[in-house]
């Protein structure tokens, strides 16, 4: 009879050991998944930050291309402007997709989009005036503070978005 009790005790000990190993395995799996998820979110945040940076550069390049055309009237400057405008549109779409799950970022993006549309109109207006009436007429428009204020609005929205992503890190 005592041999049966010893065997039963060994079986219970073995079952407990298997249970502990299984529990350790499950906890390890859970921690691994949590670490993988955290890594994925970190990579996502860095992708958003990179897109914000690239959008800021595209906005500045559009302004530089417009100014270059204003001064030179050269088609190469218009090509730079057109390319930057296209890149900015792509970056805005990417930010829309990347931040779809974040209402705060969507609000910043809405403000950014409105500012960018306004800035595009301003830049296009100066280009058209330069084409139609020449450098002096276009320079008169550029001399106002309206474009600078719109650019500042855009840069502030980009900064707000960057700050939000930094907070998420």
Residue frames as a rotation matrix with the C-alpha (Angstrom) as fourth column:
UNK 1
0.568 0.823 0.000 0.00
0.823 -0.568 0.000 0.00
0.000 0.000 -1.000 0.00
UNK 2
0.434 -0.471 -0.768 2.81
0.179 -0.791 0.586 2.37
-0.883 -0.391 -0.259 0.80
UNK 3
-0.636 -0.637 0.436 4.23
0.522 0.060 0.851 1.74
-0.568 0.768 0.294 -2.67
UNK 4
-0.006 0.740 0.672 0.94
0.960 -0.185 0.212 3.08
0.281 0.646 -0.709 -4.10
UNK 5
0.800 0.287 -0.527 1.13
0.485 -0.825 0.288 6.19
-0.353 -0.486 -0.800 -1.94
UNK 6
-0.130 -0.928 -0.349 4.69
0.189 -0.368 0.910 6.85
-0.973 0.053 0.224 -3.07
UNK 7
-0.639 -0.058 0.767 3.66
0.755 0.142 0.640 6.40
-0.146 0.988 -0.047 -6.71
UNK 8
0.429 0.871 0.240 0.66
0.878 -0.464 0.114 8.66
0.211 0.162 -0.964 -6.22
UNK 9
0.597 -0.297 -0.745 2.89
0.293 -0.784 0.547 11.28
-0.747 -0.545 -0.381 -4.50
UNK 10
-0.553 -0.826 0.114 5.32
0.353 -0.108 0.929 11.09
-0.755 0.554 0.351 -7.44
UNK 11
-0.336 0.523 0.783 2.45
0.924 0.024 0.381 11.48
0.181 0.852 -0.492 -9.89
UNK 12
0.750 0.608 -0.262 1.09
0.656 -0.736 0.169 14.50
-0.090 -0.299 -0.950 -8.01
UNK 13
0.191 -0.776 -0.601 4.59
0.189 -0.571 0.799 16.02
-0.963 -0.266 0.038 -7.82
UNK 14
-0.690 -0.431 0.582 5.03
0.601 0.108 0.792 15.43
-0.404 0.896 0.185 -11.56
UNK 15
0.125 0.840 0.528 1.64
0.954 -0.249 0.169 17.02
0.274 0.483 -0.832 -12.31
UNK 16
0.763 0.093 -0.640 2.47
0.402 -0.844 0.356 20.05
-0.507 -0.528 -0.681 -10.17
UNK 17
-0.258 -0.947 -0.194 5.85
0.244 -0.258 0.935 20.36
-0.935 0.194 0.297 -11.92
UNK 18
-0.556 0.154 0.816 4.18
0.831 0.088 0.550 20.18
0.013 0.984 -0.177 -15.34
UNK 19
0.556 0.831 0.021 1.66
0.825 -0.554 0.114 22.80
0.106 -0.046 -0.993 -14.18
UNK 20
0.476 -0.469 -0.744 4.43
0.221 -0.755 0.617 25.13
-0.851 -0.458 -0.255 -13.00
UNK 21
-0.636 -0.724 0.265 6.35
0.406 -0.022 0.914 24.67
-0.656 0.689 0.308 -16.25
UNK 22
-0.208 0.656 0.725 3.14
0.952 -0.034 0.304 25.36
0.224 0.754 -0.618 -18.20
UNK 23
0.754 0.493 -0.433 2.42
0.610 -0.770 0.187 28.48
-0.241 -0.406 -0.882 -16.15
UNK 24
0.013 -0.844 -0.536 5.98
0.149 -0.529 0.836 29.76
-0.989 -0.091 0.119 -16.66
UNK 25
-0.686 -0.239 0.687 5.60
0.665 0.174 0.726 29.07
-0.294 0.955 0.040 -20.37
UNK 26
0.250 0.876 0.412 2.31
0.938 -0.325 0.122 30.96
0.240 0.356 -0.903 -20.59
UNK 27
0.724 -0.032 -0.689 3.68
0.342 -0.851 0.399 33.91
-0.599 -0.524 -0.605 -18.63
UNK 28
-0.377 -0.921 -0.095 6.77
0.254 -0.202 0.946 33.98
-0.891 0.332 0.310 -20.84
UNK 29
-0.476 0.300 0.827 4.60
0.879 0.116 0.463 33.88
0.043 0.947 -0.319 -23.96
UNK 30
0.636 0.767 -0.086 2.46
0.772 -0.630 0.084 36.71
0.011 -0.120 -0.993 -22.62
UNK 31
0.429 -0.564 -0.705 5.53
0.146 -0.727 0.671 38.86
-0.891 -0.391 -0.230 -21.81
UNK 32
-0.624 -0.649 0.435 7.01
0.495 0.102 0.863 38.10
-0.604 0.754 0.258 -25.23
UNK 33
-0.073 0.695 0.716 3.78
0.962 -0.141 0.235 39.22
0.264 0.705 -0.658 -26.92
UNK 34
0.798 0.339 -0.498 3.66
0.507 -0.824 0.252 42.36
-0.325 -0.453 -0.830 -24.76
UNK 35
-0.044 -0.905 -0.423 7.28
0.151 -0.424 0.893 43.17
-0.988 -0.024 0.155 -25.67
UNK 36
-0.636 -0.134 0.760 6.55
0.739 0.176 0.650 42.56
-0.221 0.975 -0.013 -29.35
UNK 37
0.391 0.872 0.295 3.50
0.900 -0.430 0.079 44.81
0.196 0.235 -0.952 -29.18
UNK 38
0.658 -0.220 -0.720 5.47
0.266 -0.827 0.495 47.55
-0.705 -0.517 -0.486 -27.42
UNK 39
-0.478 -0.876 0.070 8.18
0.319 -0.099 0.943 47.29
-0.819 0.473 0.327 -30.08
UNK 40
-0.356 0.426 0.832 5.59
0.929 0.064 0.365 47.52
0.102 0.903 -0.418 -32.85
UNK 41
0.739 0.661 -0.127 4.00
0.673 -0.730 0.116 50.62
-0.015 -0.171 -0.985 -31.28
UNK 42
0.273 -0.732 -0.624 7.43
0.169 -0.602 0.781 52.20
-0.947 -0.318 -0.040 -30.83
UNK 43
-0.689 -0.510 0.515 8.26
0.553 0.089 0.828 51.56
-0.468 0.855 0.221 -34.48
UNK 44
0.112 0.835 0.539 4.86
0.969 -0.212 0.127 52.97
0.220 0.508 -0.833 -35.45
UNK 45
0.760 0.155 -0.632 5.53
0.425 -0.853 0.302 56.12
-0.492 -0.498 -0.714 -33.42
UNK 46
-0.230 -0.922 -0.313 8.91
0.134 -0.348 0.928 56.59
-0.964 0.171 0.204 -35.09
UNK 47
-0.540 0.137 0.830 7.24
0.839 0.163 0.519 56.15
-0.065 0.977 -0.203 -38.48
UNK 48
0.606 0.793 0.058 4.75
0.792 -0.609 0.054 58.89
0.078 0.014 -0.997 -37.59
UNK 49
0.507 -0.489 -0.709 7.58
0.180 -0.745 0.643 61.15
-0.843 -0.454 -0.289 -36.40
UNK 50
-0.584 -0.753 0.303 9.47
0.420 0.039 0.907 60.56
-0.695 0.657 0.293 -39.65
UNK 51
-0.180 0.621 0.763 6.39
0.962 -0.050 0.268 61.36
0.205 0.782 -0.588 -41.69
UNK 52
0.790 0.407 -0.459 5.83
0.534 -0.825 0.186 64.57
-0.303 -0.391 -0.869 -39.71
UNK 53
0.006 -0.887 -0.461 9.46
0.119 -0.457 0.881 65.55
-0.993 -0.060 0.103 -40.36
UNK 54
-0.688 -0.275 0.672 9.14
0.642 0.200 0.740 64.74
-0.338 0.940 0.039 -44.08
UNK 55
0.325 0.868 0.375 5.93
0.935 -0.354 0.011 66.75
0.142 0.347 -0.927 -44.34
UNK 56
0.661 -0.149 -0.736 7.63
0.260 -0.874 0.411 69.75
-0.704 -0.462 -0.539 -42.74
UNK 57
-0.458 -0.888 -0.047 10.44
0.174 -0.141 0.975 69.46
-0.872 0.438 0.219 -45.29
UNK 58
-0.433 0.369 0.822 7.96
0.901 0.198 0.386 69.18
-0.020 0.908 -0.418 -48.17
UNK 59
0.694 0.688 -0.212 6.15
0.696 -0.716 -0.042 72.32
-0.181 -0.118 -0.976 -47.00
UNK 60
0.327 -0.658 -0.679 9.44
-0.023 -0.723 0.690 74.23
-0.945 -0.210 -0.252 -46.85
UNK 61
-0.661 -0.574 0.483 10.47
0.426 0.244 0.871 72.88
-0.618 0.782 0.083 -50.27
UNK 62
0.116 0.772 0.625 7.17
0.992 -0.121 -0.035 74.05
0.049 0.624 -0.780 -51.77
UNK 63
0.843 0.169 -0.511 7.77
0.290 -0.942 0.167 77.51
-0.453 -0.289 -0.843 -50.34
UNK 64
-0.111 -0.964 -0.242 11.38
-0.008 -0.242 0.970 77.48
-0.994 0.109 0.019 -51.58
UNK 65
-0.530 -0.039 0.847 10.26
0.781 0.366 0.506 76.39
-0.330 0.930 -0.163 -55.05
UNK 66
0.565 0.795 0.221 7.65
0.825 -0.544 -0.154 79.14
-0.002 0.269 -0.963 -55.15
UNK 67
0.670 -0.383 -0.636 10.21
-0.011 -0.861 0.508 81.75
-0.742 -0.333 -0.581 -54.04
UNK 68
-0.417 -0.860 0.295 12.72
0.280 0.187 0.942 80.43
-0.865 0.475 0.162 -56.56
UNK 69
-0.195 0.435 0.879 10.18
0.981 0.086 0.175 80.78
0.001 0.896 -0.443 -59.34
UNK 70
0.793 0.503 -0.344 9.21
0.537 -0.843 0.006 84.21
-0.287 -0.189 -0.939 -58.07
UNK 71
0.343 -0.760 -0.552 12.82
-0.160 -0.626 0.763 85.37
-0.926 -0.173 -0.336 -58.36
UNK 72
-0.638 -0.765 0.086 13.92
-0.112 0.202 0.973 83.54
-0.761 0.612 -0.215 -61.52
UNK 73
0.232 0.791 -0.566 10.80
-0.860 -0.105 -0.500 82.64
-0.455 0.603 0.656 -63.46
UNK 74
-0.620 -0.604 -0.501 12.56
-0.766 0.603 0.222 79.31
0.168 0.521 -0.837 -64.20
UNK 75
0.345 0.780 -0.522 10.55
-0.670 0.594 0.444 76.17
0.657 0.197 0.728 -64.90
UNK 76
-0.348 -0.552 -0.758 12.98
0.178 0.755 -0.631 74.16
0.920 -0.355 -0.164 -62.74
UNK 77
-0.958 0.012 0.286 11.71
-0.271 -0.356 -0.894 76.03
0.091 -0.934 0.345 -59.70
UNK 78
-0.021 1.000 -0.011 8.11
-0.995 -0.019 0.099 75.25
0.099 0.013 0.995 -60.61
UNK 79
0.184 0.018 -0.983 9.09
-0.239 0.971 -0.027 71.58
0.953 0.240 0.183 -60.95
UNK 80
-0.821 -0.507 -0.262 10.54
0.160 0.236 -0.959 71.72
0.547 -0.829 -0.113 -57.42
UNK 81
-0.674 0.654 0.342 7.35
-0.728 -0.513 -0.455 73.35
-0.122 -0.556 0.822 -56.18
UNK 82
0.223 0.816 -0.533 5.10
-0.860 0.422 0.288 70.79
0.460 0.394 0.796 -57.92
UNK 83
-0.157 -0.376 -0.913 7.14
0.049 0.920 -0.388 67.87
0.986 -0.105 -0.126 -56.58
UNK 84
-0.969 -0.241 0.052 7.03
-0.020 -0.131 -0.991 69.25
0.246 -0.962 0.122 -53.04
UNK 85
-0.340 0.924 0.176 3.26
-0.939 -0.325 -0.107 69.81
-0.042 -0.202 0.979 -53.22
UNK 86
0.314 0.420 -0.851 2.78
-0.527 0.823 0.212 66.23
0.790 0.382 0.480 -54.39
UNK 87
-0.513 -0.587 -0.626 5.06
0.232 0.608 -0.760 64.91
0.826 -0.535 -0.176 -51.62
UNK 88
-0.895 0.216 0.390 3.18
-0.445 -0.475 -0.759 66.95
0.021 -0.853 0.522 -49.02
UNK 89
0.080 0.982 -0.174 -0.12
-0.962 0.122 0.246 65.48
0.263 0.147 0.954 -50.20
UNK 90
0.159 -0.109 -0.981 1.28
-0.073 0.990 -0.122 61.96
0.985 0.091 0.149 -49.91
UNK 91
-0.821 -0.542 -0.182 2.64
0.160 0.088 -0.983 62.72
0.549 -0.836 0.015 -46.42
UNK 92
-0.564 0.703 0.432 -0.73
-0.825 -0.483 -0.292 64.12
0.003 -0.522 0.853 -45.29
UNK 93
0.391 0.707 -0.589 -2.42
-0.700 0.644 0.309 60.94
0.598 0.291 0.747 -46.51
UNK 94
-0.197 -0.558 -0.806 0.18
0.202 0.782 -0.590 58.83
0.959 -0.279 -0.041 -44.69
UNK 95
-0.951 -0.148 0.270 -0.36
-0.205 -0.350 -0.914 60.78
0.230 -0.925 0.303 -41.48
UNK 96
-0.087 0.990 0.107 -4.12
-0.972 -0.108 0.210 60.34
0.219 -0.086 0.972 -41.83
UNK 97
0.461 0.225 -0.858 -3.65
-0.263 0.958 0.109 56.58
0.847 0.176 0.501 -42.08
UNK 98
-0.395 -0.768 -0.505 -0.97
0.279 0.423 -0.862 56.31
0.875 -0.481 0.047 -39.39
UNK 99
-0.989 -0.013 0.145 -2.86
-0.124 -0.438 -0.890 58.35
0.075 -0.899 0.432 -36.81
UNK 100
-0.358 0.925 -0.130 -6.38
-0.282 0.026 0.959 57.11
0.890 0.379 0.251 -37.54
UNK 101
0.116 0.386 -0.915 -6.55
0.663 0.656 0.361 55.57
0.740 -0.649 -0.180 -34.06
UNK 102
-0.527 -0.424 -0.737 -5.59
0.835 -0.419 -0.356 58.77
-0.158 -0.803 0.574 -32.24
UNK 103
0.494 0.838 0.231 -8.31
0.863 -0.505 -0.015 61.46
0.104 0.207 -0.973 -31.93
UNK 104
0.513 -0.380 -0.770 -5.82
0.208 -0.815 0.541 64.06
-0.833 -0.438 -0.339 -30.67
UNK 105
-0.602 -0.795 0.079 -3.63
0.222 -0.071 0.972 63.57
-0.767 0.603 0.219 -33.72
UNK 106
-0.280 0.582 0.763 -6.66
0.959 0.139 0.246 63.64
0.037 0.801 -0.597 -36.01
UNK 107
0.758 0.524 -0.387 -7.58
0.569 -0.823 0.000 67.07
-0.319 -0.220 -0.922 -34.60
UNK 108
0.064 -0.827 -0.558 -4.03
-0.058 -0.561 0.826 68.33
-0.996 -0.021 -0.084 -35.15
UNK 109
-0.692 -0.331 0.642 -4.11
0.535 0.362 0.763 66.84
-0.485 0.871 -0.074 -38.64
UNK 110
0.309 0.873 0.377 -7.40
0.949 -0.256 -0.184 68.60
-0.064 0.414 -0.908 -39.40
UNK 111
0.744 -0.104 -0.659 -5.85
0.092 -0.962 0.256 71.95
-0.661 -0.251 -0.707 -38.40
UNK 112
-0.331 -0.944 -0.003 -2.73
0.005 -0.005 1.000 71.11
-0.944 0.331 0.006 -40.39
UNK 113
-0.419 0.234 0.878 -4.75
0.861 0.410 0.302 70.19
-0.289 0.882 -0.373 -43.46
UNK 114
0.709 0.705 0.010 -6.73
0.684 -0.685 -0.252 73.43
-0.171 0.186 -0.968 -43.33
UNK 115
0.484 -0.619 -0.618 -3.52
-0.172 -0.760 0.626 75.44
-0.858 -0.197 -0.475 -42.95
UNK 116
-0.535 -0.719 0.443 -1.85
0.265 0.354 0.897 73.56
-0.802 0.597 0.001 -45.79
UNK 117
0.034 0.622 0.783 -4.81
0.992 0.077 -0.105 74.15
-0.125 0.779 -0.614 -48.14
UNK 118
0.890 0.267 -0.369 -4.72
0.277 -0.960 -0.025 77.84
-0.361 -0.080 -0.929 -47.30
UNK 119
0.109 -0.942 -0.317 -0.95
-0.215 -0.334 0.918 77.95
-0.970 -0.032 -0.239 -47.85
UNK 120
-0.429 -0.215 0.878 -1.28
0.703 0.531 0.473 76.15
-0.567 0.820 -0.077 -51.18
UNK 121
0.575 0.710 0.406 -3.74
0.817 -0.470 -0.334 78.79
-0.046 0.524 -0.851 -52.35
UNK 122
0.777 -0.340 -0.530 -1.37
-0.115 -0.904 0.412 81.54
-0.619 -0.259 -0.741 -51.26
UNK 123
-0.261 -0.948 0.183 1.61
0.017 0.186 0.982 79.97
-0.965 0.259 -0.032 -53.02
UNK 124
-0.246 0.245 0.938 -0.37
0.913 0.384 0.139 79.30
-0.326 0.890 -0.318 -56.20
UNK 125
0.808 0.580 -0.102 -1.71
0.531 -0.792 -0.301 82.86
-0.255 0.189 -0.948 -56.21
UNK 126
0.411 -0.738 -0.536 1.80
-0.323 -0.667 0.671 84.33
-0.853 -0.103 -0.512 -56.10
UNK 127
-0.518 -0.579 0.629 2.95
0.355 0.524 0.774 81.99
-0.778 0.625 -0.066 -58.87
UNK 128
0.148 0.665 0.732 0.02
0.976 0.021 -0.217 83.03
-0.160 0.746 -0.646 -61.04
UNK 129
0.890 0.125 -0.439 0.62
0.130 -0.991 -0.020 86.74
-0.438 -0.040 -0.898 -60.38
UNK 130
-0.059 -0.985 -0.159 4.30
-0.190 -0.146 0.971 86.25
-0.980 0.088 -0.179 -61.28
UNK 131
-0.476 -0.071 0.877 3.29
0.723 0.537 0.435 84.60
-0.501 0.841 -0.204 -64.55
UNK 132
0.340 0.794 0.505 0.63
0.940 -0.296 -0.168 87.17
0.016 0.532 -0.847 -65.41
UNK 133
0.956 0.191 0.224 2.02
0.185 -0.982 0.048 90.46
0.229 -0.004 -0.973 -64.10
UNK 134
0.282 -0.948 0.147 5.70
0.009 -0.150 -0.989 89.90
0.959 0.281 -0.034 -63.33
UNK 135
-0.315 -0.617 -0.721 8.07
0.698 0.364 -0.617 89.99
0.643 -0.697 0.316 -60.42
UNK 136
-0.897 -0.089 0.432 7.10
-0.153 -0.856 -0.494 93.37
0.414 -0.509 0.755 -58.94
UNK 137
-0.002 0.984 0.176 3.43
-0.765 -0.115 0.634 92.50
0.644 -0.133 0.753 -58.60
UNK 138
0.475 0.128 -0.871 4.24
0.236 0.935 0.266 89.11
0.848 -0.332 0.414 -57.05
UNK 139
-0.581 -0.764 -0.281 6.76
0.527 -0.090 -0.845 90.67
0.621 -0.639 0.455 -54.66
UNK 140
-0.585 0.442 0.679 4.03
-0.594 -0.804 0.012 92.99
0.552 -0.397 0.734 -53.41
UNK 141
0.548 0.803 -0.233 1.94
-0.460 0.522 0.718 90.00
0.698 -0.286 0.656 -52.37
UNK 142
0.243 -0.544 -0.803 4.86
0.569 0.751 -0.336 88.18
0.786 -0.375 0.492 -50.75
UNK 143
-0.652 -0.584 0.484 5.66
0.041 -0.664 -0.746 91.26
0.757 -0.467 0.457 -48.68
UNK 144
0.214 0.785 0.581 2.51
-0.725 -0.271 0.634 90.78
0.655 -0.557 0.511 -46.60
UNK 145
-0.625 -0.452 0.636 2.53
-0.780 0.398 -0.483 88.78
-0.035 -0.798 -0.602 -43.36
UNK 146
0.424 0.903 0.066 -0.36
-0.895 0.429 -0.118 86.53
-0.135 -0.009 0.991 -44.42
UNK 147
0.534 -0.274 -0.800 1.88
-0.321 0.810 -0.492 83.79
0.783 0.519 0.344 -45.84
UNK 148
-0.586 -0.804 0.100 4.17
-0.347 0.138 -0.928 83.85
0.732 -0.578 -0.360 -42.83
UNK 149
-0.347 0.545 0.763 1.21
-0.916 -0.024 -0.400 83.53
-0.199 -0.838 0.508 -40.46
UNK 150
0.718 0.624 -0.307 -0.12
-0.685 0.711 -0.157 80.53
0.121 0.323 0.939 -42.40
UNK 151
0.137 -0.771 -0.622 3.32
-0.190 0.596 -0.780 78.90
0.972 0.225 -0.065 -42.42
UNK 152
-0.713 -0.392 0.582 3.54
-0.600 -0.091 -0.795 79.44
0.364 -0.916 -0.170 -38.67
UNK 153
0.203 0.878 0.433 0.14
-0.951 0.283 -0.126 77.77
-0.233 -0.386 0.892 -38.24
UNK 154
0.722 -0.002 -0.691 1.34
-0.370 0.843 -0.390 74.77
0.584 0.538 0.608 -40.24
UNK 155
-0.282 -0.933 -0.224 4.59
-0.175 0.280 -0.944 74.51
0.943 -0.227 -0.242 -38.31
UNK 156
-0.510 0.180 0.841 2.73
-0.859 -0.152 -0.488 74.80
0.040 -0.972 0.232 -34.99
UNK 157
0.627 0.778 0.042 0.39
-0.776 0.629 -0.050 71.94
-0.065 -0.001 0.998 -35.98
UNK 158
0.461 -0.558 -0.690 3.39
-0.131 0.726 -0.675 69.83
0.877 0.402 0.262 -37.01
UNK 159
-0.600 -0.705 0.379 5.05
-0.436 -0.108 -0.893 70.63
0.671 -0.701 -0.243 -33.69
UNK 160
-0.057 0.682 0.729 1.89
-0.985 0.083 -0.154 69.68
-0.165 -0.727 0.667 -31.79
UNK 161
0.828 0.347 -0.440 1.76
-0.463 0.866 -0.189 66.37
0.315 0.360 0.878 -33.65
UNK 162
-0.006 -0.922 -0.386 5.42
-0.106 0.385 -0.917 65.72
0.994 0.036 -0.100 -32.90
UNK 163
-0.585 -0.183 0.790 4.89
-0.751 -0.246 -0.613 66.51
0.306 -0.952 0.007 -29.22
UNK 164
0.442 0.831 0.338 1.96
-0.887 0.461 0.028 64.08
-0.132 -0.312 0.941 -29.07
UNK 165
0.730 -0.224 -0.646 4.06
-0.146 0.872 -0.467 61.31
0.668 0.435 0.603 -30.59
UNK 166
-0.410 -0.904 0.122 6.91
-0.278 -0.004 -0.961 62.02
0.869 -0.428 -0.249 -28.20
UNK 167
-0.239 0.419 0.876 4.42
-0.971 -0.084 -0.225 61.73
-0.021 -0.904 0.427 -25.34
UNK 168
0.777 0.605 -0.174 3.28
-0.620 0.783 -0.045 58.36
0.109 0.143 0.984 -26.67
UNK 169
0.137 -0.813 -0.566 6.85
-0.175 0.542 -0.822 57.06
0.975 0.212 -0.068 -26.65
